[in-house]
Every structure is written in structure tokens, then in C-alpha cells.
Amino acid sequence: MLDGLPLIDVHLHAARIPTLKPAWRQWAHDFGGAGVMERVYDPTGTVDPARFSAYLADEGVDIALLLTEHSPKATGIQPAEDVLPLVAHDPRRVKWIANVNPHLHHPIDEEVQRQLALGAVALKIHPVHGGFAANDRELYPAYAVCQDAGVPVVVHCGTSTFPGSSNKYADPVLLDDVLRDFPRLDLALAHGGRGWWYDAAAFMALSRDRVWIELSGLPPSRLRAYYARHDWARLTRRMIFGTDWPGVPGIAANARAVARLCPDEETAALVLAGNAARVYHLKPER
């Protein structure tokens, strides 16, 4: 709980440092809070489960969703097996999101099913780092698995400065085909159209019941400017809180800043936890 409200952070990267490229480490150093990495990482570059859980509790996080990623061209490999010890240590608070890359996984539907069987609560697609379009038909079997299982899909929808990224694949219009062909699939737009797609992402979230703006990597102080062309009161009710940890000064600080931007406490509760609980099928303690 944070200031009396449940808090769910749907976007954290608790990756092992040895599996990542130097650019990821520099990103975490440049944008992360002072001393946070040292607080939770052990000398081998692996997140310590007990220290990580204590950190989340101190930040008021009821549930944290850890991202995995298979993007050897951009950031490196963050496999499911690396986050499972963190989940096992604190299964009530720590959960994880699967990831597939059509260039690496085949048959892709079987890999999604394998990761869901290991306990993943959602699937993340990273077109920008992976070098593929979100409407690539090779991904359709993965979307079909998620739709049938009632599992949401998170799609990176924003620019990335990591070497090896392909920002042309961040355009949310590419998801129009997916929304048409999988009408019962919930989609969270990670980074909310960061770069030059804020309007497109907002329009999609306001016009589609199953599309959500996920706030990871977006400074709260800039949100009103990013979405200035849209009805703020309506749009905030379509938002889901996420930080992109460790590339954030602090989870609690970001959450409080986002809550202050909401038109009322009911909306703040939706953004900080309610929407995530609905979309990801989570049950934070009250």
C-alpha cells in the first residue's frame, strides 16, 4: 500500500547483468535512483530475492510484474528462468511477464504455452528491440494462445535509444490488424506511444475497450503535455501504472506524482492498481 492505496507496478526489469549489453547497464546507471542497484544486486550481478522483496515493500508495491526479454540485437537476453527465483521467494508480491521473439522461438505458440505454464501472467512483445512488426503473422499463434487463455499482451509502443533498436516498429497503428483479428485480446501499450505516437496511442485507448496506456518510462511531470490533445479525465481512466525500473528515480515517488495528476482519488486508485488488477487478473491485498 502507498498512502492508503494499493500499488501495482507492471513494468520492472530485474535482469541479470551478465546477460545484458553495456548499453543496458549505462541506462540503469543514468536514469535509476542513487544506490538502488547496489541495494538489490549481489556481487555477481544478480538480483537478491530477499533484498528485492524488501525494497518493493519499502516502496509500497503490493504487486510487481517483472519483464523478460529476448532481444540479442539491442539489450540482450532476460529469460524466464532468471526471474523465477524472485517469484518463488515472494509469490504474492512478485510475478512475471513472458516474452517471445519470432526470430528466435519456433513454434512460437508452444513457447508461449511453456512460459504461461511456468506462471507468467501476461506476454510481452518487443518489436523495437526484436526487429519485427507487431502485426507480423508469425506472431498470430502467440496472440491466439493469449486470447484463448484470457491473458493480456504488452507491446512496446515507443522509441528506444538502445543500439540495435528499430523504432519504425513502435508505431501503434501496426496493432490495428491485431485488434481486428483478435477482438477479445487485451493490449497494454508500454511507454504509451513515447516519441511521436502519443496521439495515436491515446486515440486507441479511448476508442477501444481493450487497449490501455501503460506509463512505464514516462516522466509524470510531462504526461499532461504528452496527451494535451485528449480529454485528460477520460484518458487517465485508461492508464496503468508502470515505472521501467531500474531506469526510474523511485517507484513510490513516481506513483505519488502520477496520483497527483489524476482528477480524483477514484481515478488514482484505478491508475495505481485497479486497472492493472483487472487487465492482468491480479488481487492486491487491501
N, C-alpha and C positions, 0 to 999 in steps of 0.2 A: 504493500500500500504506500501511496505517496500523497501526503496531505489529505488523507481520508478517502482517496480514490484508488481503485485497482489500477495497476500499471502493467501493460504488456509491451515489450519491445520485440518487434517481429523481424529485426534485421541486425544480427551480430555476426562477426567473423572471428571465431575463436580458433584460428588456424594454427597449425604447427609451422614455426618459422622456417625450418629446414626444407619444407616442401614448396616454398614460395620464392618468387623472384625478388631481387633487391628493391625494385620499384614499390612493391607492396610494403616492405619494411619502412621505406622512406615516407610513404603515405601515412602510415600509422604514426610515425615519429612527428611528422609535420602537423597533423590535424588532431591527434589524440591528446587527452588530458595528461598533464605532467605527472609522471610516475605511475600511471595506470598499468602500462605494460609490465613494468618491473614488479608491480604488486601481484599480478596474477600469473605471470610466466615463470617457469623454473629455468635453471641454467641451460637446459637442453633446447630451449625454445618451444616448450610445450606448455599449454595452459594447465595449471594445477587445479584439479577439480574442487578441492575444499576451498582454496583461496578464491577461485572464481565465483563459487556459490556465495561466499561471504561478501564479496564485492557487490554482486547483484542485490543481495539483501540490504546492504548499506545504501544502495541507490534507490531502494523502494520498488524493485522489479519483482512482480509476482510471477510472471512467466517470461522467459527469454527464448526466442527462436534462433537457433544457430544455423548459419548458411554453410552449405558445402558447395564446391565448385570444381569443375574440370575444364580449365582454360589454360592449357600449356603455352599458348601464344602470348598471353597477356600477363596473368598474375601467377599462374602455377596450378598446383593440384591441392584441393582441400577435400579429401574423400570422407565418406560417411564414417569409416572406421576410426578416423581421428577424433570425431566428436562424441562417439558413443560412450567413452568413459565419463565424460562430463554429464551426459544424460543419466547414466547409471548411478552416479553419485547423488544426484538431486532430481529425480524424475518428475517430481511435482512442479519444480520451478524451471527446469531446463529441458527443452525439446528441440527438435531439429528439422530442417527442410532438405529434401532430396535435391539432386541436380543431375541432369544428363546433358550430353553434348552429342548431336547426331554424327559428328565426325569420329567419335570415339566409342560409342555404345551401339551395339547391334546384337540381337534385335532390341530396339530401344524400349518397347513395351515391357519386355521381360526384365530389363534393368530397373525400370520404374517400379514394377511389381516387387522386385527384390528389395529395393530401398524402402518401399512402403511396408513390407513385411518386417523390416528391421525397426520400424516405429516412426518413420517420417510422417509429419502432419501436413506437408504440402510439397509441391515440386517447384524448384526454381529453374528458370530458363535464362541463360545469359547470352543473348545474341551478339552483343557488342564485344565481349571478351572471347566468345567462342567462334566468331566469324561465320554466322549463319543468320538467316531471316526467321523471325518468329512464325511466319506462315509457311515455312518450308514443309512440304508434305511428308518429309521423313519424320517430322515431329508429331504428325497426326495420331499415330498409335499411342504415343505418350499422353496426348490430350484425351484420347478416348478412355484410357485407363483411369485418368483422374476424374473425368466426368462421371464415369460409371461408379467410381468409388466415393464420389462426393468430396473429392479433395481439391483444394484451390491450387491455382498455378500463379506463381510470382514471376513477372517478366521484367528484366532490367529495361527501364524506359528512360534513358538519359545519357548524356555524354560521359565519356571516361577519358582520362588523360594518361592511362597506363600505356606504355609502349606495346604495340601489337593489337590495340583496340581498333574496331571498325565502327565508327559512330553512325554510319549510314543505317545500321541495323537497329538503332534506338528509336526510330520513328514509330509512334503508336499506331499509325494508320495501317501498318502491316498486320495488326491484330484484328482488323475489321473482318478479314476472312475467317479467322479463328472464332470470333464471336458469332459469325453467321453459321458456321459449321458445327459449333459446339455450344448451343444456346443455354445449356444448363451448367456451364463451367464458370466458376468464379475466378476473376483475374485481378490481381493486385499489381498496379503499375509502380514498381520500385523506382524511387527517385522522382516520381511524379512528372516526368517529361523534362527533366533537367536539361538546360541548354536552350534550345529553341522550339520545344514542343509542349510548353506548359499549357497553352490554349487547347491544343489537341487532346492532351490528357484530361484536362478539366471537362471539356465537352463530352468526352466518352464517359467519364464518371457520372456526369449529371444526366446523361441521356440513356444510360444502361444500368439496370438494377444490379448487375453482377460485376461491375467494374469499380475499382477502388483506387484512390490516390494513396500511395504508401510513401511516407515522408522522409525516409532514410536519406541522409546526405544533404538535406536542405536546411540551411540556417533559418531558424524560426523568425529572426528579425527581417528576413526577406520574403516570407511567404505571402504577405498581403500584396507586395509589389509583383511577385511572380504571377499571381492569379487575379490581378486587378480588374480584368475584363469580365469577371464572372461574379455571380451572386455569392458573396462570402458566407453568408449564413447557411445557404443550401450546400455549398461545396464542403464546408467543414464537416458536415454530417456524412460525407463520403470519404473521409480521411481515416487512415490507420497510422498509428504512431510507430516509428522505427528510427534507429539512430545511425546505422552503418558503423557501429562500434568495431574496432577501437579508434576509427577516424572521427572522433567527436570529443569535445572537451569534457562532457559528462552526461550521463543518461538522465539523472534527476533534473539537472539544470535545463536540458533541452525539453523535458516533459513539462516542467513548470512554465517555460516560455511559450510552449505550444498551448497549454491550458489557458494562459492569459489572453491569447488571441481568439479564443472561442467566444461566441456571443453569450453563452450561459453555461451553467455547471452541467446541465444535462448533455449538451454537446461535448463539453470537455470529457465527460465520462465515456461517451461514445468513441471519441478520438483516441483516448489513452488506453482503452481496454475493450469497450463494448463492441465496437465493430470488429476488432480482431477476434474476440471470443466467438462472434457469430460466424465469421468467414472461415476461421481456422478450426472451429469446433473445440474451443478451449473453455476451461472452467476455472477462472482465478478465484482464490478464496476471498470471501467478503468479510 
